[in-house]
Amino acid sequence: MHNFTNEENLRSDVFITKPKSEKEMIAIISKFKSDFDPNSKAEYSNSNYVLLSYILEKIYKKSYSVVLDSKIITPLGLKNTYFGNNTKNQNDEAYSYHFTDKWEKGTDTDPSIPMGAGAIVSNPTDLTLFIEGLFNGKIVSEKSLSLMKTLNQNFGMGMFEVPYFDHKGYGHTGGIDDFRSILAYYPNEKLSVAITSNGMIYPNNNILKCALSSYFNKPFEMPTFNLLELKPEVLDLYTGQYSSTEIPIKIDITRNENKLFAQATGQPAFPLDATETNIFKFDQAGIVLEFNTNKKQMVLKQGGKEFVFSK
């Protein structure tokens, strides 16, 4: 089932800030064809979770927020979890922010659009209580939990594996507007870890790795945040369009004053920070770009993989 949030026009402020009815959302989701045949592939889809919210409302004949409260929030005693509304600072709620050259307030998605895919408000304490309750049989049966943990092409039912060396964990990540979250549980250690952020300039996954290295007594190389100021004539050496025979995208490198920007095909531009004269990074996505002007090449490093691009 196609993920409707992959469509750029369905992520616009005009669309996501206005309430939508069930009828409207089903009409939007149903106009897209399937991305692939059942059981042939696996991808995350917000559309599925929106529809599951409506299915719950029909089964219980109650609103999703009431079902959420009666089945999860109240039984687990979660004091900071609820179905959200428009963000209000006076309720001790935080807006989300993104960083370009400065911090800017993110869009506030109306909760009627994501429903169970992103309208739930919580904090790290409640998230850890939730996943401990889930694994201790307080929400679903042991049989159902076993089904949730059964992975097919790296996906289980509502969770995926979060390994750390030889330690097996389960959990999920989340993101809406500029909010981000990570939740993981390691059954053998009975360890739960949760991170939430309302503005990210350094990957939460790197923070998770640091926390886990501390708990499991593994070595961890602390990051450095020393950046270089390079002159425009140096930055101009790297500008241009780069393509690769390894992945089907092109990346445009441009300069705006004393800053380089990268933009991949069909994606928004993002700023690059110089760590060395020819090495740049974008921490939010864990991207490192290394330029070789003699060979007219650029190496993209992300997620432990490297791809060579030619200018």
C-alpha positions as a Markdown table, in Angstrom:
| # | Residue | x | y | z |
|---|---|---|---|---|
| 1 | Met | 0.0 | 0.0 | 0.0 |
| 2 | His | 1.5 | 3.3 | -1.1 |
| 3 | Asn | 2.8 | 5.6 | 1.6 |
| 4 | Phe | 0.8 | 8.8 | 1.0 |
| 5 | Thr | 3.5 | 10.9 | 2.8 |
| 6 | Asn | 5.9 | 10.1 | 0.1 |
| 7 | Glu | 4.0 | 12.5 | -2.1 |
| 8 | Glu | 5.5 | 16.0 | -1.9 |
| 9 | Asn | 2.1 | 17.8 | -2.4 |
| 10 | Leu | 0.7 | 15.8 | 0.6 |
| 11 | Arg | 3.5 | 17.1 | 2.8 |
| 12 | Ser | 2.8 | 20.8 | 2.1 |
| 13 | Asp | 1.7 | 23.2 | 4.8 |
| 14 | Val | -1.5 | 23.7 | 2.9 |
| 15 | Phe | -2.4 | 20.0 | 3.2 |
| 16 | Ile | -1.1 | 18.9 | 6.6 |
| 17 | Thr | -2.3 | 21.8 | 8.7 |
| 18 | Lys | -6.0 | 21.4 | 7.8 |
| 19 | Pro | -8.2 | 18.7 | 9.4 |
| 20 | Lys | -9.2 | 15.7 | 7.3 |
| 21 | Ser | -12.1 | 13.4 | 7.7 |
| 22 | Glu | -11.9 | 9.6 | 7.5 |
| 23 | Lys | -13.7 | 9.8 | 4.1 |
| 24 | Glu | -11.1 | 12.3 | 2.8 |
| 25 | Met | -8.1 | 10.3 | 4.0 |
| 26 | Ile | -9.4 | 7.1 | 2.5 |
| 27 | Ala | -10.0 | 8.8 | -0.8 |
| 28 | Ile | -6.4 | 10.1 | -0.8 |
| 29 | Ile | -4.9 | 6.8 | 0.1 |
| 30 | Ser | -7.0 | 4.7 | -2.2 |
| 31 | Lys | -6.2 | 6.7 | -5.3 |
| 32 | Phe | -2.6 | 5.3 | -5.4 |
| 33 | Lys | -1.8 | 1.9 | -6.8 |
| 34 | Ser | 0.0 | -0.7 | -4.8 |
| 35 | Asp | 3.8 | -0.2 | -4.8 |
| 36 | Phe | 4.4 | -4.0 | -5.1 |
| 37 | Asp | 2.7 | -7.4 | -4.8 |
| 38 | Pro | 1.9 | -8.7 | -1.3 |
| 39 | Asn | 4.8 | -10.6 | 0.3 |
| 40 | Ser | 7.2 | -9.7 | -2.5 |
| 41 | Lys | 8.8 | -6.8 | -0.6 |
| 42 | Ala | 8.6 | -4.8 | 2.6 |
| 43 | Glu | 8.5 | -1.0 | 3.2 |
| 44 | Tyr | 7.2 | 1.2 | 5.9 |
| 45 | Ser | 3.9 | 2.9 | 5.1 |
| 46 | Asn | 2.0 | 5.5 | 7.1 |
| 47 | Ser | -1.1 | 4.7 | 5.1 |
| 48 | Asn | -1.3 | 1.4 | 6.8 |
| 49 | Tyr | -1.4 | 2.9 | 10.3 |
| 50 | Val | -4.0 | 5.5 | 9.3 |
| 51 | Leu | -6.3 | 2.7 | 8.0 |
| 52 | Leu | -5.6 | 0.6 | 11.1 |
| 53 | Ser | -6.8 | 3.5 | 13.3 |
| 54 | Tyr | -10.1 | 3.5 | 11.4 |
| 55 | Ile | -10.5 | -0.3 | 11.7 |
| 56 | Leu | -10.0 | 0.0 | 15.5 |
| 57 | Glu | -12.7 | 2.7 | 15.6 |
| 58 | Lys | -15.1 | 0.4 | 13.8 |
| 59 | Ile | -14.3 | -2.7 | 15.9 |
| 60 | Tyr | -14.7 | -0.9 | 19.2 |
| 61 | Lys | -17.3 | 1.7 | 18.0 |
| 62 | Lys | -15.3 | 4.4 | 19.8 |
| 63 | Ser | -12.9 | 7.1 | 18.7 |
| 64 | Tyr | -9.3 | 6.2 | 18.2 |
| 65 | Ser | -8.3 | 8.4 | 21.2 |
| 66 | Val | -10.7 | 6.6 | 23.5 |
| 67 | Val | -9.4 | 3.2 | 22.3 |
| 68 | Leu | -5.9 | 4.4 | 22.9 |
| 69 | Asp | -6.7 | 5.5 | 26.4 |
| 70 | Ser | -8.7 | 2.4 | 27.4 |
| 71 | Lys | -6.3 | -0.2 | 25.9 |
| 72 | Ile | -2.9 | 1.3 | 26.5 |
| 73 | Ile | -2.7 | 4.6 | 28.5 |
| 74 | Thr | -4.9 | 3.7 | 31.5 |
| 75 | Pro | -3.8 | 0.1 | 32.0 |
| 76 | Leu | -0.1 | 1.1 | 31.9 |
| 77 | Gly | -0.6 | 4.3 | 34.0 |
| 78 | Leu | 1.0 | 6.5 | 31.3 |
| 79 | Lys | 0.8 | 10.1 | 32.6 |
| 80 | Asn | 2.3 | 11.9 | 29.6 |
| 81 | Thr | 0.8 | 10.1 | 26.7 |
| 82 | Tyr | -2.4 | 11.1 | 24.8 |
| 83 | Phe | -3.9 | 11.6 | 21.4 |
| 84 | Gly | -2.6 | 15.1 | 20.4 |
| 85 | Asn | -4.1 | 18.3 | 19.1 |
| 86 | Asn | -2.5 | 21.4 | 17.8 |
| 87 | Thr | 0.7 | 22.1 | 19.9 |
| 88 | Lys | 0.2 | 24.5 | 22.9 |
| 89 | Asn | 3.1 | 25.8 | 24.9 |
| 90 | Gln | 0.9 | 26.5 | 27.8 |
| 91 | Asn | 0.3 | 22.7 | 28.1 |
| 92 | Asp | 4.0 | 22.2 | 28.5 |
| 93 | Glu | 4.2 | 21.0 | 24.9 |
| 94 | Ala | 7.1 | 21.8 | 22.6 |
| 95 | Tyr | 7.0 | 23.0 | 19.0 |
| 96 | Ser | 9.4 | 21.2 | 16.6 |
| 97 | Tyr | 12.2 | 23.0 | 14.8 |
| 98 | His | 14.7 | 22.5 | 12.0 |
| 99 | Phe | 18.0 | 24.1 | 11.4 |
| 100 | Thr | 19.3 | 25.7 | 8.2 |
| 101 | Asp | 21.4 | 28.7 | 9.0 |
| 102 | Lys | 19.3 | 29.2 | 12.1 |
| 103 | Trp | 16.6 | 27.3 | 14.0 |
| 104 | Glu | 13.2 | 27.6 | 12.4 |
| 105 | Lys | 9.8 | 26.5 | 13.7 |
| 106 | Gly | 8.4 | 23.4 | 12.0 |
| 107 | Thr | 4.9 | 22.9 | 10.6 |
| 108 | Asp | 2.2 | 21.7 | 13.0 |
| 109 | Thr | 0.5 | 18.7 | 11.4 |
| 110 | Asp | -3.2 | 18.3 | 12.2 |
| 111 | Pro | -3.6 | 15.0 | 14.1 |
| 112 | Ser | -6.6 | 14.0 | 12.1 |
| 113 | Ile | -4.3 | 13.2 | 9.2 |
| 114 | Pro | -1.7 | 10.8 | 10.7 |
| 115 | Met | -4.0 | 9.3 | 13.4 |
| 116 | Gly | -2.1 | 6.2 | 14.7 |
| 117 | Ala | 0.8 | 6.9 | 12.4 |
| 118 | Gly | 1.9 | 10.0 | 14.2 |
| 119 | Ala | -0.8 | 11.8 | 16.3 |
| 120 | Ile | 0.3 | 10.3 | 19.7 |
| 121 | Val | 2.1 | 12.6 | 22.1 |
| 122 | Ser | 4.5 | 11.1 | 24.6 |
| 123 | Asn | 7.9 | 11.4 | 26.3 |
| 124 | Pro | 10.8 | 9.0 | 26.9 |
| 125 | Thr | 9.7 | 7.9 | 30.4 |
| 126 | Asp | 6.3 | 6.8 | 29.1 |
| 127 | Leu | 7.8 | 5.2 | 26.0 |
| 128 | Thr | 10.0 | 3.0 | 28.2 |
| 129 | Leu | 7.0 | 2.1 | 30.4 |
| 130 | Phe | 5.0 | 1.3 | 27.2 |
| 131 | Ile | 7.5 | -1.1 | 25.7 |
| 132 | Glu | 8.2 | -2.8 | 29.1 |
| 133 | Gly | 4.5 | -3.3 | 29.4 |
| 134 | Leu | 4.3 | -4.7 | 25.9 |
| 135 | Phe | 7.0 | -7.3 | 26.5 |
| 136 | Asn | 5.6 | -8.2 | 30.0 |
| 137 | Gly | 2.2 | -9.2 | 28.6 |
| 138 | Lys | 0.3 | -6.2 | 29.8 |
| 139 | Ile | -1.0 | -5.2 | 26.4 |
| 140 | Val | -1.1 | -8.2 | 24.1 |
| 141 | Ser | -0.8 | -11.9 | 24.5 |
| 142 | Glu | 2.5 | -13.8 | 24.3 |
| 143 | Lys | 1.3 | -15.3 | 21.0 |
| 144 | Ser | 0.6 | -11.9 | 19.6 |
| 145 | Leu | 4.0 | -10.5 | 20.8 |
| 146 | Ser | 5.7 | -13.5 | 19.1 |
| 147 | Leu | 4.0 | -12.5 | 15.8 |
| 148 | Met | 5.1 | -8.9 | 16.3 |
| 149 | Lys | 8.7 | -10.1 | 16.7 |
| 150 | Thr | 8.6 | -12.3 | 13.7 |
| 151 | Leu | 10.6 | -10.5 | 11.0 |
| 152 | Asn | 9.9 | -10.6 | 7.3 |
| 153 | Gln | 12.4 | -8.6 | 5.2 |
| 154 | Asn | 13.5 | -6.8 | 8.4 |
| 155 | Phe | 10.0 | -5.8 | 9.4 |
| 156 | Gly | 7.8 | -7.3 | 12.1 |
| 157 | Met | 4.2 | -6.3 | 13.0 |
| 158 | Gly | 4.7 | -2.8 | 14.3 |
| 159 | Met | 8.4 | -3.2 | 15.2 |
| 160 | Phe | 11.8 | -4.2 | 13.7 |
| 161 | Glu | 15.0 | -5.5 | 15.1 |
| 162 | Val | 17.4 | -3.0 | 16.8 |
| 163 | Pro | 20.7 | -5.0 | 17.1 |
| 164 | Tyr | 23.7 | -3.8 | 19.0 |
| 165 | Phe | 26.7 | -6.2 | 18.4 |
| 166 | Asp | 25.4 | -9.6 | 19.6 |
| 167 | His | 22.6 | -8.1 | 21.6 |
| 168 | Lys | 19.1 | -8.4 | 20.1 |
| 169 | Gly | 16.6 | -5.6 | 20.6 |
| 170 | Tyr | 13.2 | -4.7 | 19.2 |
| 171 | Gly | 11.7 | -1.3 | 18.7 |
| 172 | His | 10.8 | 1.5 | 16.2 |
| 173 | Thr | 11.7 | 5.0 | 15.2 |
| 174 | Gly | 9.2 | 7.8 | 14.6 |
| 175 | Gly | 9.1 | 11.1 | 12.9 |
| 176 | Ile | 6.5 | 13.8 | 12.1 |
| 177 | Asp | 7.1 | 17.4 | 11.3 |
| 178 | Asp | 10.5 | 17.9 | 12.9 |
| 179 | Phe | 9.9 | 15.6 | 15.9 |
| 180 | Arg | 11.9 | 12.4 | 16.0 |
| 181 | Ser | 11.9 | 9.4 | 18.3 |
| 182 | Ile | 13.7 | 6.1 | 18.9 |
| 183 | Leu | 12.4 | 3.3 | 21.2 |
| 184 | Ala | 14.2 | 0.0 | 21.7 |
| 185 | Tyr | 13.9 | -2.9 | 24.2 |
| 186 | Tyr | 16.5 | -5.7 | 24.8 |
| 187 | Pro | 14.6 | -8.6 | 26.3 |
| 188 | Asn | 17.6 | -10.6 | 27.7 |
| 189 | Glu | 18.8 | -7.5 | 29.6 |
| 190 | Lys | 15.3 | -6.2 | 30.3 |
| 191 | Leu | 16.7 | -2.9 | 29.0 |
| 192 | Ser | 14.5 | -0.2 | 27.5 |
| 193 | Val | 15.9 | 3.0 | 25.8 |
| 194 | Ala | 13.9 | 5.9 | 24.5 |
| 195 | Ile | 15.0 | 9.2 | 22.9 |
| 196 | Thr | 12.8 | 12.0 | 21.7 |
| 197 | Ser | 13.8 | 15.3 | 20.1 |
| 198 | Asn | 11.9 | 18.4 | 18.8 |
| 199 | Gly | 14.9 | 19.6 | 16.8 |
| 200 | Met | 17.7 | 17.5 | 15.4 |
| 201 | Ile | 21.1 | 18.7 | 14.2 |
| 202 | Tyr | 23.0 | 15.5 | 15.2 |
| 203 | Pro | 21.6 | 12.0 | 14.6 |
| 204 | Asn | 19.6 | 10.5 | 17.4 |
| 205 | Asn | 20.8 | 7.1 | 16.3 |
| 206 | Asn | 24.4 | 8.2 | 17.1 |
| 207 | Ile | 23.2 | 9.2 | 20.6 |
| 208 | Leu | 21.6 | 5.8 | 21.0 |
| 209 | Lys | 24.8 | 4.1 | 20.0 |
| 210 | Cys | 26.7 | 6.2 | 22.7 |
| 211 | Ala | 24.1 | 5.2 | 25.4 |
| 212 | Leu | 24.3 | 1.5 | 24.5 |
| 213 | Ser | 28.1 | 1.5 | 24.4 |
| 214 | Ser | 28.0 | 2.9 | 28.0 |
| 215 | Tyr | 25.6 | 0.2 | 29.2 |
| 216 | Phe | 27.3 | -2.7 | 27.4 |
| 217 | Asn | 30.8 | -1.4 | 28.1 |
| 218 | Lys | 31.8 | -1.1 | 24.5 |
| 219 | Pro | 34.3 | 1.4 | 23.1 |
| 220 | Phe | 32.8 | 4.5 | 21.6 |
| 221 | Glu | 34.6 | 7.3 | 19.7 |
| 222 | Met | 33.2 | 10.6 | 20.8 |
| 223 | Pro | 32.4 | 12.9 | 17.9 |
| 224 | Thr | 34.2 | 16.1 | 17.3 |
| 225 | Phe | 32.3 | 19.2 | 16.3 |
| 226 | Asn | 35.2 | 21.3 | 15.1 |
| 227 | Leu | 34.3 | 22.8 | 11.8 |
| 228 | Leu | 36.5 | 24.6 | 9.2 |
| 229 | Glu | 35.8 | 28.0 | 7.6 |
| 230 | Leu | 36.8 | 27.6 | 3.9 |
| 231 | Lys | 37.1 | 30.5 | 1.4 |
| 232 | Pro | 34.7 | 30.7 | -1.5 |
| 233 | Glu | 37.4 | 30.0 | -4.0 |
| 234 | Val | 38.1 | 26.6 | -2.2 |
| 235 | Leu | 34.4 | 25.7 | -2.0 |
| 236 | Asp | 34.0 | 26.5 | -5.8 |
| 237 | Leu | 36.4 | 23.6 | -6.5 |
| 238 | Tyr | 33.7 | 21.2 | -5.4 |
| 239 | Thr | 30.5 | 22.7 | -7.0 |
| 240 | Gly | 28.8 | 20.9 | -9.9 |
| 241 | Gln | 26.6 | 17.9 | -10.6 |
| 242 | Tyr | 27.8 | 14.4 | -9.7 |
| 243 | Ser | 26.4 | 11.1 | -10.8 |
| 244 | Ser | 27.2 | 7.5 | -9.9 |
| 245 | Thr | 27.0 | 4.1 | -11.7 |
| 246 | Glu | 26.3 | 2.5 | -8.3 |
| 247 | Ile | 23.0 | 4.3 | -7.3 |
| 248 | Pro | 20.5 | 6.0 | -9.6 |
| 249 | Ile | 20.7 | 9.5 | -8.3 |
| 250 | Lys | 22.4 | 12.7 | -9.2 |
| 251 | Ile | 23.7 | 15.2 | -6.6 |
| 252 | Asp | 24.1 | 18.9 | -7.2 |
| 253 | Ile | 26.7 | 20.7 | -5.1 |
| 254 | Thr | 26.2 | 24.5 | -4.9 |
| 255 | Arg | 27.7 | 27.3 | -2.9 |
| 256 | Asn | 25.8 | 30.1 | -1.1 |
| 257 | Glu | 28.3 | 32.6 | 0.3 |
| 258 | Asn | 30.7 | 30.6 | 2.6 |
| 259 | Lys | 28.5 | 27.4 | 2.6 |
| 260 | Leu | 28.2 | 24.4 | 0.4 |
| 261 | Phe | 24.8 | 22.7 | -0.2 |
| 262 | Ala | 24.0 | 19.3 | -1.6 |
| 263 | Gln | 20.7 | 18.3 | -3.3 |
| 264 | Ala | 20.0 | 14.8 | -4.5 |
| 265 | Thr | 17.4 | 14.1 | -7.2 |
| 266 | Gly | 13.9 | 14.8 | -5.9 |
| 267 | Gln | 15.1 | 15.8 | -2.5 |
| 268 | Pro | 15.5 | 19.2 | -0.7 |
| 269 | Ala | 18.9 | 20.8 | -0.5 |
| 270 | Phe | 20.9 | 20.4 | 2.8 |
| 271 | Pro | 23.9 | 22.3 | 4.2 |
| 272 | Leu | 27.4 | 20.8 | 4.4 |
| 273 | Asp | 29.9 | 21.4 | 7.2 |
| 274 | Ala | 33.6 | 21.2 | 6.4 |
| 275 | Thr | 35.6 | 19.0 | 8.8 |
| 276 | Glu | 38.7 | 19.0 | 6.6 |
| 277 | Thr | 39.6 | 20.9 | 3.4 |
| 278 | Asn | 37.9 | 18.3 | 1.2 |
| 279 | Ile | 35.6 | 16.5 | 3.6 |
| 280 | Phe | 32.1 | 17.7 | 4.5 |
| 281 | Lys | 29.3 | 16.2 | 6.6 |
| 282 | Phe | 25.6 | 16.5 | 7.2 |
| 283 | Asp | 25.1 | 15.0 | 10.7 |
| 284 | Gln | 21.3 | 14.9 | 10.6 |
| 285 | Ala | 21.4 | 12.2 | 7.9 |
| 286 | Gly | 24.8 | 10.7 | 8.8 |
| 287 | Ile | 26.2 | 11.8 | 5.5 |
| 288 | Val | 29.9 | 12.4 | 4.7 |
| 289 | Leu | 31.1 | 13.7 | 1.4 |
| 290 | Glu | 34.8 | 13.4 | 0.4 |
| 291 | Phe | 36.0 | 15.2 | -2.7 |
| 292 | Asn | 38.9 | 14.4 | -4.9 |
| 293 | Thr | 39.4 | 17.3 | -7.4 |
| 294 | Asn | 42.2 | 15.6 | -9.3 |
| 295 | Lys | 39.9 | 12.7 | -10.2 |
| 296 | Lys | 36.8 | 14.9 | -10.4 |
| 297 | Gln | 35.1 | 12.5 | -7.9 |
| 298 | Met | 33.1 | 12.6 | -4.8 |
| 299 | Val | 32.6 | 9.7 | -2.3 |
| 300 | Leu | 29.3 | 9.5 | -0.5 |
| 301 | Lys | 29.5 | 7.7 | 2.9 |
| 302 | Gln | 26.3 | 6.8 | 4.7 |
| 303 | Gly | 25.2 | 3.9 | 6.9 |
| 304 | Gly | 28.5 | 2.1 | 6.6 |
| 305 | Lys | 28.4 | 2.2 | 2.8 |
| 306 | Glu | 30.4 | 4.2 | 0.2 |
| 307 | Phe | 29.4 | 5.3 | -3.3 |
| 308 | Val | 31.7 | 6.9 | -5.8 |
| 309 | Phe | 30.3 | 9.8 | -7.8 |
| 310 | Ser | 31.9 | 11.5 | -10.9 |
| 311 | Lys | 31.6 | 15.2 | -11.7 |
